[in-house]
Amino acid sequence: MSNPISTASLKKLILKSNDPKAKIELLLRTLPYTIEQEEKRDTFYNAKVVKGLTDKLLMVRKLARQNNIPTYGLIG
C-alpha cells in the first residue's frame, strides 16, 4: 500500500497546475463522497485516513474561497 499525498504537497500541485480552478472544483465534488465512503466501511475503517481526507477537503475549501470559486453550500 502506498502512502497518501500530504496536504501541503497536494496544495502545491493544485496551485502549479495549468487549471487550478478545475482541480479545486473536482476535489470539492469528490472528497466529500470519498470521506463518506471511507466512514461507511465496516472492515478496515481507519480514522487516520478519514482525518487526512478531511484535512485535504478543508484546504481545498480554503483555496476555493480565496479564488472566489463557489463551494455549493459546503460548510468549512
C-alpha positions as protocol buffer text, in pm:
chain_id: "A"
residue {
  index: 1
  type: MET
  ca { x: 0 y: 0 z: 0 }
}
residue {
  index: 2
  type: SER
  ca { x: 137 y: 339 z: -92 }
}
residue {
  index: 3
  type: ASN
  ca { x: 143 y: 646 z: 126 }
}
residue {
  index: 4
  type: PRO
  ca { x: -118 y: 915 z: 54 }
}
residue {
  index: 5
  type: ILE
  ca { x: -5 y: 1254 z: -72 }
}
residue {
  index: 6
  type: SER
  ca { x: 39 y: 1512 z: 201 }
}
residue {
  index: 7
  type: THR
  ca { x: -196 y: 1807 z: 222 }
}
residue {
  index: 8
  type: ALA
  ca { x: 90 y: 2051 z: 160 }
}
residue {
  index: 9
  type: SER
  ca { x: 206 y: 1860 z: -149 }
}
residue {
  index: 10
  type: LEU
  ca { x: -149 y: 1845 z: -285 }
}
residue {
  index: 11
  type: LYS
  ca { x: -183 y: 2221 z: -241 }
}
residue {
  index: 12
  type: LYS
  ca { x: 141 y: 2280 z: -431 }
}
residue {
  index: 13
  type: LEU
  ca { x: 28 y: 2053 z: -715 }
}
residue {
  index: 14
  type: ILE
  ca { x: -308 y: 2231 z: -739 }
}
residue {
  index: 15
  type: LEU
  ca { x: -150 y: 2576 z: -748 }
}
residue {
  index: 16
  type: LYS
  ca { x: 115 y: 2473 z: -1004 }
}
residue {
  index: 17
  type: SER
  ca { x: -135 y: 2308 z: -1240 }
}
residue {
  index: 18
  type: ASN
  ca { x: -244 y: 2464 z: -1568 }
}
residue {
  index: 19
  type: ASP
  ca { x: -603 y: 2496 z: -1445 }
}
residue {
  index: 20
  type: PRO
  ca { x: -616 y: 2522 z: -1063 }
}
residue {
  index: 21
  type: LYS
  ca { x: -986 y: 2613 z: -1072 }
}
residue {
  index: 22
  type: ALA
  ca { x: -1074 y: 2283 z: -1241 }
}
residue {
  index: 23
  type: LYS
  ca { x: -868 y: 2086 z: -988 }
}
residue {
  index: 24
  type: ILE
  ca { x: -1033 y: 2266 z: -696 }
}
residue {
  index: 25
  type: GLU
  ca { x: -1382 y: 2208 z: -837 }
}
residue {
  index: 26
  type: LEU
  ca { x: -1306 y: 1839 z: -895 }
}
residue {
  index: 27
  type: LEU
  ca { x: -1180 y: 1791 z: -540 }
}
residue {
  index: 28
  type: LEU
  ca { x: -1479 y: 1980 z: -396 }
}
residue {
  index: 29
  type: ARG
  ca { x: -1704 y: 1724 z: -565 }
}
residue {
  index: 30
  type: THR
  ca { x: -1505 y: 1407 z: -497 }
}
residue {
  index: 31
  type: LEU
  ca { x: -1354 y: 1447 z: -149 }
}
residue {
  index: 32
  type: PRO
  ca { x: -1688 y: 1460 z: 42 }
}
residue {
  index: 33
  type: TYR
  ca { x: -1800 y: 1142 z: -135 }
}
residue {
  index: 34
  type: THR
  ca { x: -1468 y: 970 z: -65 }
}
residue {
  index: 35
  type: ILE
  ca { x: -1486 y: 1063 z: 304 }
}
residue {
  index: 36
  type: GLU
  ca { x: -1843 y: 934 z: 325 }
}
residue {
  index: 37
  type: GLN
  ca { x: -1748 y: 602 z: 166 }
}
residue {
  index: 38
  type: GLU
  ca { x: -1448 y: 562 z: 395 }
}
residue {
  index: 39
  type: GLU
  ca { x: -1664 y: 625 z: 703 }
}
residue {
  index: 40
  type: LYS
  ca { x: -1915 y: 360 z: 592 }
}
residue {
  index: 41
  type: ARG
  ca { x: -1654 y: 83 z: 578 }
}
residue {
  index: 42
  type: ASP
  ca { x: -1729 y: -193 z: 827 }
}
residue {
  index: 43
  type: THR
  ca { x: -1391 y: -359 z: 799 }
}
residue {
  index: 44
  type: PHE
  ca { x: -1058 y: -184 z: 784 }
}
residue {
  index: 45
  type: TYR
  ca { x: -1206 y: 152 z: 892 }
}
residue {
  index: 46
  type: ASN
  ca { x: -917 y: 385 z: 960 }
}
residue {
  index: 47
  type: ALA
  ca { x: -978 y: 714 z: 1141 }
}
residue {
  index: 48
  type: LYS
  ca { x: -636 y: 838 z: 1034 }
}
residue {
  index: 49
  type: VAL
  ca { x: -737 y: 806 z: 666 }
}
residue {
  index: 50
  type: VAL
  ca { x: -1060 y: 998 z: 728 }
}
residue {
  index: 51
  type: LYS
  ca { x: -870 y: 1273 z: 912 }
}
residue {
  index: 52
  type: GLY
  ca { x: -624 y: 1305 z: 622 }
}
residue {
  index: 53
  type: LEU
  ca { x: -907 y: 1332 z: 369 }
}
residue {
  index: 54
  type: THR
  ca { x: -1088 y: 1586 z: 588 }
}
residue {
  index: 55
  type: ASP
  ca { x: -772 y: 1798 z: 616 }
}
residue {
  index: 56
  type: LYS
  ca { x: -741 y: 1794 z: 236 }
}
residue {
  index: 57
  type: LEU
  ca { x: -1105 y: 1896 z: 196 }
}
residue {
  index: 58
  type: LEU
  ca { x: -1062 y: 2188 z: 437 }
}
residue {
  index: 59
  type: MET
  ca { x: -753 y: 2304 z: 246 }
}
residue {
  index: 60
  type: VAL
  ca { x: -938 y: 2282 z: -89 }
}
residue {
  index: 61
  type: ARG
  ca { x: -1234 y: 2477 z: 52 }
}
residue {
  index: 62
  type: LYS
  ca { x: -995 y: 2748 z: 171 }
}
residue {
  index: 63
  type: LEU
  ca { x: -839 y: 2766 z: -176 }
}
residue {
  index: 64
  type: ALA
  ca { x: -1188 y: 2787 z: -327 }
}
residue {
  index: 65
  type: ARG
  ca { x: -1280 y: 3082 z: -105 }
}
residue {
  index: 66
  type: GLN
  ca { x: -952 y: 3258 z: -186 }
}
residue {
  index: 67
  type: ASN
  ca { x: -1017 y: 3215 z: -560 }
}
residue {
  index: 68
  type: ASN
  ca { x: -1389 y: 3301 z: -549 }
}
residue {
  index: 69
  type: ILE
  ca { x: -1493 y: 2953 z: -655 }
}
residue {
  index: 70
  type: PRO
  ca { x: -1841 y: 2855 z: -533 }
}
residue {
  index: 71
  type: THR
  ca { x: -1843 y: 2573 z: -279 }
}
residue {
  index: 72
  type: TYR
  ca { x: -2213 y: 2495 z: -338 }
}
residue {
  index: 73
  type: GLY
  ca { x: -2320 y: 2517 z: 23 }
}
residue {
  index: 74
  type: LEU
  ca { x: -2034 y: 2321 z: 172 }
}
residue {
  index: 75
  type: ILE
  ca { x: -1952 y: 2436 z: 521 }
}
residue {
  index: 76
  type: GLY
  ca { x: -1598 y: 2472 z: 648 }
}
